[in-house]
């Protein structure tokens, strides 16, 4: 980040995701801050029995701090309950989170709270949530202006496209959105019910079901999530590979060392965990699979528009980093289109897609494409 004063009045791009938040300067290649969207209440201990003597001394009793956010919060995840402020719509904590990381930008005092703000939003953000964000940043913190930017528009801009289908996969939400020649269609979108959290739960259940009572191990959702993010796979023919594993194939074998000193052998769980994306009923969710959901969104448009959309199906978000997911989705989509269109289907899994929305917003700013839609601070007029 440049220390020149003129750079410190550039807009800041804010992406408050359900799992990860990103903050940085418009025009830069990458956000300055990438932090977990979590907090802890320093009095909210996991254990409800008597607190171990001295444990409470981990915090300064005279400190006015009642909550810790982001990376600081995670340091106490084995002692205090971790909360997700985005999921809870906790705007008081969002404010504390923002102020904590805003200070890490080391902005000169005379330029603090002088930046316009670009806030990335999914299509399903409510007017109430927008109003609360305006109240927080314009009234409480007195920033000069803000712009709500549709995340799908930003994502398409990273690939220099004006038409496409965005499949954004996060920890708490997966959504499908379309833009055609810069225009949106409120009917051509969907919130898909399987996201990172559901896959973690399903993965953990696969492990515990296989182990049963044969082995005593300690594994919770946070450990399962970490393993999932490192080892998950998506295969074209999981049934055939499952059969081969049972016949002795060791290609997928991995040994995981767990915090309690035990170890865990994984094989077919690595690729079975992604199957709820294509059959949500596996995770006890009554819904169509991802490929059918994407096809239905595309078919909401006029038939003559399909040929421009199907070669531009873009995976984004941290949940889309699963190796092989693009090829599997591409393969599954073929069942929903004619022979003429099958060969034109293309699922794009670009590198850096976990930060694609933020990067796209920065690109749009650099190209001077964000001149409309700003909300000005009425107190500064």
C-alpha positions in Angstrom: 0.0 0.0 0.0 1.4 3.4 -1.0 1.9 6.0 1.8 1.2 9.0 -0.4 -1.7 11.1 0.9 -3.5 11.1 -2.4 -3.6 7.2 -2.3 -5.2 7.4 1.1 -8.3 9.1 -0.2 -9.0 6.4 -2.8 -12.1 4.3 -2.2 -11.9 1.2 0.0 -13.5 -2.0 -1.2 -15.3 -4.0 1.5 -16.3 -7.6 1.0 -18.0 -9.0 4.2 -18.3 -12.7 3.4 -20.0 -15.3 5.6 -16.6 -16.9 6.3 -14.0 -14.4 5.2 -13.9 -10.6 4.9 -11.7 -8.6 2.6 -10.7 -5.0 2.8 -8.4 -3.0 0.6 -7.8 -0.1 -1.7 -9.6 0.3 -5.0 -7.2 0.0 -7.9 -4.9 -2.5 -6.1 -4.3 -6.0 -7.3 -5.2 -7.7 -4.0 -7.0 -6.8 -0.7 -4.8 -5.6 2.1 -6.9 -7.4 4.7 -8.2 -11.0 4.5 -9.7 -12.1 7.8 -12.2 -14.6 9.2 -15.7 -13.1 9.7 -15.9 -14.2 13.3 -15.9 -12.9 16.8 -15.9 -14.1 20.4 -17.5 -12.7 23.6 -14.7 -12.9 26.2 -17.3 -14.1 28.8 -18.8 -16.8 26.6 -16.8 -19.9 27.6 -17.4 -23.2 25.9 -17.3 -25.0 29.2 -20.2 -24.3 31.5 -18.7 -25.9 34.6 -16.4 -24.0 37.0 -13.8 -22.1 35.1 -10.2 -23.4 35.7 -8.4 -21.2 38.1 -6.3 -18.7 36.2 -8.1 -19.2 32.9 -9.9 -15.9 33.2 -6.6 -14.2 33.6 -6.0 -14.7 29.9 -7.9 -11.4 29.5 -7.2 -8.2 31.3 -10.0 -7.6 33.8 -9.6 -3.9 33.6 -9.8 -3.8 29.8 -12.9 -2.3 28.3 -12.7 -4.9 25.5 -15.7 -7.3 25.6 -15.2 -8.9 22.1 -12.4 -10.0 20.0 -12.7 -10.3 16.2 -11.1 -11.9 13.2 -7.7 -13.6 13.7 -7.7 -12.5 17.4 -10.9 -14.4 18.0 -9.6 -17.6 16.5 -6.8 -17.7 19.0 -9.4 -18.5 21.7 -11.6 -21.0 19.7 -10.8 -23.8 22.1 -11.9 -21.7 25.1 -14.6 -19.4 23.8 -17.5 -19.9 21.4 -16.8 -18.7 17.9 -19.7 -16.6 16.4 -20.1 -15.5 12.8 -21.3 -11.9 12.8 -22.4 -12.0 9.1 -24.6 -15.0 9.7 -26.0 -13.4 12.8 -26.6 -10.0 11.1 -24.7 -8.5 14.1 -24.0 -5.0 12.9 -22.5 -4.0 16.2 -19.8 -6.6 15.8 -19.4 -5.8 12.1 -18.6 -2.3 13.2 -16.0 -3.5 15.7 -14.5 -5.8 13.1 -14.2 -3.0 10.5 -12.6 -0.6 12.9 -10.1 -3.2 14.1 -8.9 -3.9 10.6 -9.3 -0.3 9.4 -6.6 0.6 11.9 -4.3 -2.0 10.3 -4.4 0.0 7.1 -2.3 2.7 8.9 -4.0 5.6 7.4 -2.7 9.0 8.3 -4.8 10.7 10.9 -6.0 13.5 8.6 -7.3 11.1 6.1 -9.1 8.7 8.4 -12.8 8.1 7.5 -12.3 10.2 4.3 -12.5 7.4 1.8 -15.5 6.5 -0.3 -16.6 2.9 0.3 -17.5 0.2 -2.3 -19.4 -2.6 -0.6 -19.8 -5.9 -2.4 -23.3 -7.4 -2.1 -25.1 -10.5 -3.3 -28.3 -10.1 -5.2 -30.4 -11.2 -2.2 -29.2 -8.5 0.2 -32.3 -6.8 1.8 -33.1 -3.2 1.8 -33.0 -3.3 5.6 -29.5 -4.6 5.5 -28.5 -1.8 3.1 -30.1 0.7 5.3 -28.2 -0.6 8.3 -24.9 -0.5 6.4 -25.6 3.1 5.4 -26.4 4.0 9.0 -23.2 2.4 10.2 -20.7 3.8 7.6 -22.3 7.2 6.7 -23.9 8.2 10.0 -21.9 6.5 12.7 -18.5 6.7 11.1 -19.2 9.7 8.8 -17.6 8.3 5.6 -18.3 10.6 2.7 -20.2 8.1 0.4 -20.7 4.5 -0.4 -21.6 2.3 -3.4 -23.4 -1.1 -3.2 -21.9 -3.1 -6.0 -23.4 -6.4 -7.2 -20.8 -9.2 -6.6 -21.7 -11.0 -9.8 -21.0 -7.8 -11.8 -17.6 -7.6 -10.2 -16.8 -11.3 -10.7 -17.6 -11.1 -14.5 -15.3 -8.0 -14.8 -12.3 -10.0 -13.7 -12.7 -12.1 -16.9 -13.6 -9.1 -19.0 -17.1 -10.5 -19.7 -20.4 -8.7 -20.0 -22.5 -12.0 -20.1 -22.2 -15.0 -17.9 -23.5 -17.3 -15.2 -21.9 -16.8 -11.7 -21.9 -19.8 -9.4 -20.6 -18.3 -6.2 -19.9 -20.8 -3.5 -19.3 -19.6 0.1 -19.3 -21.1 3.5 -22.9 -20.3 4.3 -24.4 -19.5 0.9 -24.1 -20.7 -2.6 -25.9 -18.6 -5.2 -26.4 -18.7 -9.0 -26.7 -15.4 -10.8 -26.7 -14.3 -14.4 -25.9 -11.2 -16.4 -26.5 -10.8 -20.1 -24.9 -7.9 -21.9 -24.8 -6.0 -18.6 -28.4 -6.7 -17.8 -29.8 -8.8 -14.9 -32.9 -10.8 -14.7 -34.5 -11.1 -11.3 -36.0 -14.5 -12.4 -32.7 -15.9 -13.6 -31.1 -16.4 -10.2 -31.2 -18.9 -7.4 -29.9 -19.5 -3.9 -28.6 -23.1 -3.8 -29.0 -24.8 -0.4 -25.7 -26.6 -0.3 -22.7 -24.6 0.7 -19.4 -25.1 2.5 -21.0 -25.7 5.9 -23.3 -28.5 4.6 -20.3 -30.2 2.9 -18.3 -30.1 6.1 -21.2 -31.6 8.1 -21.6 -34.3 5.5 -17.9 -35.0 5.5 -17.8 -35.3 9.3 -20.8 -37.7 9.2 -19.0 -39.9 6.6 -16.0 -40.2 8.8 -17.9 -40.9 12.0 -20.2 -43.4 10.3 -17.3 -45.4 8.9 -15.3 -45.4 12.2 -18.3 -46.1 14.4 -17.2 -47.3 17.8 -14.1 -49.1 16.5 -11.8 -46.2 17.2 -11.8 -43.3 19.7 -10.7 -40.0 18.0 -11.4 -36.3 18.5 -12.6 -34.5 15.4 -15.1 -31.6 15.3 -16.5 -29.4 12.6 -13.5 -27.0 12.6 -11.0 -29.8 12.2 -13.2 -31.5 9.5 -13.5 -28.1 7.7 -9.7 -27.8 7.6 -9.2 -31.3 6.3 -12.0 -30.8 3.7 -10.4 -27.7 2.4 -7.0 -29.4 1.9 -8.0 -32.8 0.6 -11.5 -32.7 -1.0 -11.9 -33.9 -4.6 -14.7 -33.9 -7.1 -14.7 -36.9 -9.6 -16.6 -37.6 -12.8 -17.5 -41.1 -11.8 -17.5 -41.4 -8.0 -19.4 -44.7 -8.0 -16.8 -46.4 -10.1 -14.0 -44.9 -7.9 -15.8 -46.0 -4.7 -15.9 -49.5 -6.1 -12.2 -49.5 -6.9 -11.3 -48.2 -3.4 -13.3 -51.1 -1.9 -11.3 -53.4 -4.1 -8.0 -52.1 -2.8 -7.2 -48.9 -4.7 -4.9 -46.8 -2.5 -4.6 -43.7 -4.8 -6.8 -41.7 -2.5 -5.4 -42.8 0.8 -4.2 -40.1 3.2 -3.2 -40.3 6.9 -4.3 -37.3 9.0 -2.7 -36.5 12.4 -5.3 -35.2 14.8 -4.8 -32.8 17.7 -5.4 -35.5 20.3 -2.4 -37.5 19.0 -4.5 -40.1 17.1 -4.5 -40.4 13.3 -7.2 -40.9 10.8 -7.1 -42.7 7.4 -9.1 -41.2 4.6 -9.8 -42.4 1.1 -13.2 -42.5 -0.5 -14.5 -39.8 1.9 -12.3 -37.3 0.0 -14.5 -37.5 -3.1 -17.8 -38.6 -1.6 -18.0 -35.4 0.5 -18.8 -33.3 -2.7 -21.7 -35.4 -3.8 -24.4 -33.4 -2.0 -23.7 -30.7 -4.5 -25.2 -33.0 -7.2 -27.7 -34.8 -5.0 -28.7 -32.5 -2.0 -30.9 -35.3 -0.6 -27.6 -37.0 0.6 -27.4 -34.2 3.1 -31.2 -34.4 3.8 -32.0 -31.3 1.7 -35.0 -31.7 -0.7 -33.7 -29.8 -3.7 -32.5 -30.4 -7.3 -28.7 -30.8 -7.9 -26.4 -28.0 -8.8 -26.2 -28.8 -12.5 -30.0 -28.8 -12.8 -30.2 -25.5 -10.8 -27.7 -23.8 -13.1 -29.5 -25.1 -16.2 -32.9 -23.8 -14.9 -31.4 -20.4 -14.3 -30.0 -20.3 -17.8 -33.3 -21.4 -19.4 -35.1 -18.5 -17.7 -33.6 -16.4 -20.5 -34.8 -16.5 -24.0 -33.6 -19.5 -25.9 -31.5 -17.4 -28.3 -29.5 -16.2 -25.4 -28.4 -19.6 -24.1 -25.5 -19.9 -26.5 -23.8 -16.8 -25.0 -24.4 -17.9 -21.4 -23.4 -21.6 -21.4 -19.7 -21.0 -22.4 -19.4 -18.5 -19.6 -20.3 -20.4 -16.4 -18.0 -19.0 -13.8 -17.1 -20.6 -10.5 -16.1 -18.2 -7.7 -15.8 -18.2 -3.9 -13.7 -20.2 -1.5 -16.1 -23.2 -1.8 -15.4 -23.5 -5.5 -11.7 -24.4 -5.0 -12.4 -28.1 -4.9 -10.2 -29.8 -7.6 -12.3 -31.3 -10.4 -15.5 -29.4 -9.6 -15.4 -27.5 -12.9 -15.1 -30.7 -15.0 -17.8 -32.5 -13.1 -20.3 -29.6 -13.3 -19.5 -29.2 -17.0 -20.2 -32.9 -17.5 -23.4 -32.9 -15.4 -24.8 -29.9 -17.3 -24.7 -31.8 -20.6 -27.7 -33.8 -19.6 -29.9 -30.6 -19.6 -29.1 -29.3 -23.0 -29.4 -30.5 -26.6 -26.7 -32.2 -28.6 -26.2 -28.9 -30.5 -25.4 -27.0 -27.3 -23.5 -29.7 -25.3 -20.1 -29.0 -26.8 -20.5 -25.3 -26.1 -20.8 -25.7 -22.3 -17.8 -24.3 -20.5 -17.3 -24.0 -16.7 -14.5 -21.5 -15.9 -12.5 -22.1 -12.7 -10.0 -19.2 -12.8 -7.1 -19.0 -10.4 -7.7 -16.6 -7.5 -11.4 -17.2 -7.7 -11.8 -17.1 -3.9 -11.0 -13.4 -4.1 -12.6 -12.8 -7.5 -15.3 -10.4 -6.3 -13.0 -8.0 -4.6 -10.5 -8.1 -7.5 -13.3 -7.4 -9.9 -14.5 -4.4 -8.0 -10.9 -3.0 -8.1 -10.8 -3.6 -11.8 -14.1 -1.8 -12.4 -12.8 1.2 -10.4 -9.6 1.3 -12.4 -11.6 1.4 -15.6 -13.7 4.2 -14.3 -16.9 2.0 -14.5 -18.2 2.9 -11.0 -19.4 6.5 -11.5 -23.1 5.8 -10.9 -25.2 4.7 -7.9 -23.2 6.4 -5.1 -25.0 7.2 -1.9 -23.7 10.5 -0.5 -23.5 11.3 3.2 -26.3 13.8 3.8 -24.4 15.1 6.9 -21.6 16.4 4.6 -23.7 18.3 2.1 
